[in-house]
């Protein structure tokens, strides 16, 4: 009976060792994935700031264009009217 207990203990120790090895491997994998996620998060935050800055500039340019558009159109219409030959008036 004593030998069966010793064999069972050895078997349990072997199985625990296998589980510990698997756990250690998985822990390393999870750490690597976590680091990669943190890096990805930092990069996307940086990219978002760049995109947000560009959108702010585009927004400002659109506001400026909207403000300047009446003057641009008015100048173009006046220039085109000046370049047209005058039509003779119909006699009444």
Helices and strands as residue ranges (DSSP letters): H 2-83
